[in-house]
């Protein structure tokens, strides 16, 4: 989903901070859930300019993004390049807003994975990414770390326990109760190996070529060291489910079978036996973790972006997303024995 825009919608102080030639046109890119993203066409090429969400606008995240993209480029892994300002800065500040620019890679984005060939390609490119990043000699600066499930759950419980007077759990009550009860059952062991992960491997963060091959991975500002299982759980949740806000969401075994085959082939002997043991469980972990995050924002109403053409409010969209994840989780539970057979 993209909407045409004019250059005038972007602050001239931000555009002039970069040496990218003359801006010919811009588009508002509506794929992301957090940042405000623009595609720029200039006399020197195509660029992505983002107004960063305050939670992800720290100097540490900016340094991490620069280090990750430079390392990937050195290793020959397709990656957008960070574009520094004329002053050599990764981030440009304009009042309260913080902006970041990168080159735009060619490729197609999809939101629901239905093709088995593409599923295999997804598994293969993420296995390659993990193998490359296993040798990354860098200490991450960011303290914003995704998929700390126990912390997400604690924040979710705290938020849903202190609902403001006059504002009940209402239509979210059943979903809140379900996640409160089920998510602790899916906490992963604390002693798993730490590896560099992408952090947000949803299907729309993979670029495909015209033949359906995975060309690149984008949105590299959430990389950090975490157990590999949280990445795989999130990847298979995204790739094997439908649209996140589909109330009849299911978990596709055919997609999982081919995606796992692609990942296993690409990973070789990188994963330990203990990591392999918990792959099936991790899918449920992250599916419910995301439901908890959507439900927390249903009440906080300040984080995720939302589609105003389909929903009357951010809260409405967040509730739909949470229900979609719960629906996928319920179907995943029914298929868990089959998932275990595929992995093992």
Residue, then its C-alpha position, 0 to 999 in steps of 0.5 A: x500500500x503506497x500513496x503518492x505525496x509531494x516533496x513539500x510534506x517533508x521538512x526542507x531542513x531534513x532534506x537539505x541535510x543530505x547530499x542526495x541531489x534534487x528530490x523529484x518525487x516522494x511516496x508515503x510507504x505504509x507497510x511499516x507499523x512503527x516509523x513514518x516512511x517515505x520513498x524518495x526519487x532524486x537525481x542521484x537515485x532512490x532512497x528511504x527516509x524515515x521519521x523514527x518512532x521515539x522509542x526507536x530513535x536513540x543514538x545507539x540504535x542509529x550506530x547499530x544500524x550503521x554497523x550492521x549494514x556496513x558489515x553485511x555489505x562487506x560480507x556480500x549480503x544484499x543490504x540497504x546502505x546507511x546514508x550519512x548527513x552532510x555532517x557525517x551523522x547517522x541521525x538528523x534531528x528536526x525539532x522533536x523528530x529524528x530522521x534516518x536515510x538509507x538507499x532503497x533496494x529493488x524488490x517486491x514486498x508481500x504481506x501474506x506468503x502463499x507460495x511454497x517456493x517463496x517459503x523455501x527462499x525465505x528460510x534460505x535467506x534467513x539462514x544465510x543472514x544468521x550464518x553471516x551475522x554469527x561472525x559479527x565482531x560488534x557489541x550492540x549499543x541499543x538497549x531496546x531489545x525485542x522478544x524479551x518475552x517475560x518482560x513483554x508479559x510483565x508489561x502486558x499484565x501491568x497495563x491490563x491490571x491498571x485500566x483507568x477508572x470508567x474504562x473496562x477491559x470491554x471487548x478485549x477481556x476474553x483475549x486478555x484472559x487467554x494471553x494471561x493464562x497461556x503465554x507463561x506456558x510458552x516461556x523459553x529456557x533462559x540458557x539458550x545460546x545468544x546469536x545476532x538476530x534481525x528482530x522483526x523477520x515478518x514476511x514484509x521485511x523480505x524483498x523478492x525478485x520477479x522470479x519469487x527468489x528472496x533478494x534481501x532483508x530490510x528494516x535492520x534497526x532491530x538487530x541485537x543478540x538474542x536466542x535464535x529461537x525467538x527469531x525463528x518463532x517470529x519468522x514462522x508465525x509471520x510466514x505461516x499465518x495470514x494477515x496479522x489482523x485476520x480473525x480467522x487466521x490459521x497456521x499453514x503446515x505446507x508453508x512451514x514444511x518448505x520454509x523449515x526445509x529451506x532454513x535447515x538447508x541453509x543453516x547446516x550444522x549451525x544450530x545446536x540440538x537444544x535449539x532444534x528441540x525448542x523450535x516448535x514451541x518458539x512459534x507459540x511463544x512469539x505468536x502470543x508475545x505479539x498478541x500481548x504487545x498488541x493488547x498492551x497497545x490497545x490500552x496504551x494507544x501510543x505505539x503501533x501504526x494503524x490503517x485508518x482506511x479500515x479501522x476507526x482507531x489504533x485501538x480497534x486495529x490493535x484489537x483485531x491484530x491481537x485476535x488474529x494472533x490468538x486465532x493463529x495460535x489456536x490453530x498452531x496448537x492443533x497442528x503442534x504434533x505435526x510441526x514437531x514431526x517436521x522439525x525432528 
